[in-house]
């Protein structure tokens, strides 16, 4: 289209130079040229004005174009499942979650409704079942932080009874099989309930240490 307009302009220029001034067709041509170029000029100016307005509208109104948050998650995975194995290929832990997000700048994985199962080094059977509302882990899952209704369920074996530890937040070090919290905890085992604050637990042996114990309750079994 621009080439056609340019060719038309060259033809008009040639006709105008080689036509006598008092020629009647020349006067009509001048009127036709004015009628043709005036609308094009008006349209061009309108488009130019609209372009300038569009480009500077946000700036003139003090609005900034929203940029992507560099700390926002880079990867979203639904119904995720991770397995961890030892050097012999035995399963040591599994992590399931409704949603997992990964943030590359922080190198941080966040979980929604994480469900963790730990396996015994000796029997290679599930030993602990751990759940919470939220969780996050750093690189290589060396530290896992859980928050919101955190519950540790030790699965009963012939050597040890079942046990449940409840708290609001906890930190797990999978390689050391250590769980710790500085929050209030409730420990339930068989017929006893212990309330305290702060805890460090060995997930392999089931041993735990309370920083402070505030209350203990024992309910004996009913007589047969």
Order of alpha helices (4+ residues) and beta strands (2+ residues): alpha-alpha-beta-beta-beta-beta-beta-beta-beta-beta-beta-beta-beta
